[in-house]
Amino acid sequence: MKTIHVAAAIILDGNKILACQRGYGEFKGGWEFPGGKLEPNETAEQACIREIKEELSVDIEVARHLYTAEHDYDTFHLSMDCFVCSIVAGTIVDTEHEDMKWLPLDNLWSVDWLPADIKVVEAIEASLA
Ligand SMILES: Nc1nc2c([nH]c(=O)n2[C@H]2C[C@H](O)[C@@H](COP(=O)(O)OP(=O)(O)OP(=O)(O)O)O2)c(=O)[nH]1
């Protein structure tokens, strides 16, 4: 099975994190962390910063790597590096997602996360909540 490498941002603002709802494709309607696939010769951290700029139009700073989610979907294996980040410049303009929510750390299960994200949310609860 092919492996897809993705970098995702857990954007923290006070006691809230940003959750985004996919607007297209196979996982449309599911909730995720903003991010995307690594390009050749790019580190996961670089991909994370680039994707957030492309998707949300803001500059982020990466505080630390929190968790790598490994998940077998039907047609590919996902390896997703998740970084705790904060916005350092700009205002969010989201052109890509169906919806977006700032979720309080004590209410992270109020959206329907993509399968690979369940363990990420558990890791957030264990270390941030
Ligand atoms: N960005 C992101 N992707 C996730 C998460 N959880 C999860 O299973 N995925 C999956 C969905 C996609 O198959 C893949 C991410 O790829 P992507 O965001 O570039 O989405 P995509 O394949 O539709 O992008 P593209 O080829 O159209 O540029 O990882 C998550 O929390 N964030």
The ligand as an SDF file (V2000), in Angstrom:
LIG
                    3D

 32 34  0  0  0  0  0  0  0  0999 V2000
   -4.8500   17.9590    6.0620 N   0  0  0  0  0  0  0  0  0  0  0  0
   -5.2920   16.8940    6.7050 C   0  0  0  0  0  0  0  0  0  0  0  0
   -5.4790   15.7230    6.0240 N   0  0  0  0  0  0  0  0  0  0  0  0
   -5.9310   14.6720    6.7370 C   0  0  0  0  0  0  0  0  0  0  0  0
   -6.2230   14.7470    8.1270 C   0  0  0  0  0  0  0  0  0  0  0  0
   -6.6750   13.5220    8.5370 N   0  0  0  0  0  0  0  0  0  0  0  0
   -6.6920   12.7170    7.4730 C   0  0  0  0  0  0  0  0  0  0  0  0
   -7.0430   11.5430    7.4530 O   0  0  0  0  0  0  0  0  0  0  0  0
   -6.2300   13.4050    6.3500 N   0  0  0  0  0  0  0  0  0  0  0  0
   -6.0810   12.8270    5.0190 C   0  0  0  0  0  0  0  0  0  0  0  0
   -7.0530   13.3620    4.0220 C   0  0  0  0  0  0  0  0  0  0  0  0
   -6.2590   13.3300    2.7220 C   0  0  0  0  0  0  0  0  0  0  0  0
   -6.3730   12.0370    2.1780 O   0  0  0  0  0  0  0  0  0  0  0  0
   -4.8320   13.5510    3.1620 C   0  0  0  0  0  0  0  0  0  0  0  0
   -4.4100   14.9990    3.1020 C   0  0  0  0  0  0  0  0  0  0  0  0
   -4.2390   15.4240    1.8430 O   0  0  0  0  0  0  0  0  0  0  0  0
   -4.5540   16.9280    1.4540 P   0  0  0  0  0  0  0  0  0  0  0  0
   -4.9550   17.7540    2.6190 O   0  0  0  0  0  0  0  0  0  0  0  0
   -3.4510   17.4060    0.6070 O   0  0  0  0  0  0  0  0  0  0  0  0
   -5.8560   16.7400    0.6890 O   0  0  0  0  0  0  0  0  0  0  0  0
   -6.0290   16.3580   -0.7970 P   0  0  0  0  0  0  0  0  0  0  0  0
   -5.4130   15.0320   -1.0430 O   0  0  0  0  0  0  0  0  0  0  0  0
   -7.4840   16.4970   -1.0320 O   0  0  0  0  0  0  0  0  0  0  0  0
   -5.2020   17.5260   -1.4960 O   0  0  0  0  0  0  0  0  0  0  0  0
   -4.9280   17.7480   -2.9960 P   0  0  0  0  0  0  0  0  0  0  0  0
   -4.3040   16.4780   -3.5080 O   0  0  0  0  0  0  0  0  0  0  0  0
   -6.2710   18.0640   -3.5550 O   0  0  0  0  0  0  0  0  0  0  0  0
   -3.9710   18.9030   -2.9650 O   0  0  0  0  0  0  0  0  0  0  0  0
   -4.7920   13.1390    4.5280 O   0  0  0  0  0  0  0  0  0  0  0  0
   -6.0260   15.9670    8.8060 C   0  0  0  0  0  0  0  0  0  0  0  0
   -6.2530   16.1280   10.0180 O   0  0  0  0  0  0  0  0  0  0  0  0
   -5.5660   17.0210    8.0550 N   0  0  0  0  0  0  0  0  0  0  0  0
  1  2  1  0
  2  3  2  0
  2 32  1  0
  3  4  1  0
  4  5  2  0
  4  9  1  0
  5  6  1  0
  5 30  1  0
  6  7  1  0
  7  8  2  0
  7  9  1  0
  9 10  1  0
 10 11  1  0
 10 29  1  0
 11 12  1  0
 12 13  1  0
 12 14  1  0
 14 15  1  0
 14 29  1  0
 15 16  1  0
 16 17  1  0
 17 18  2  0
 17 19  1  0
 17 20  1  0
 20 21  1  0
 21 22  2  0
 21 23  1  0
 21 24  1  0
 24 25  1  0
 25 26  2  0
 25 27  1  0
 25 28  1  0
 30 31  2  0
 30 32  1  0
M  END
$$$$
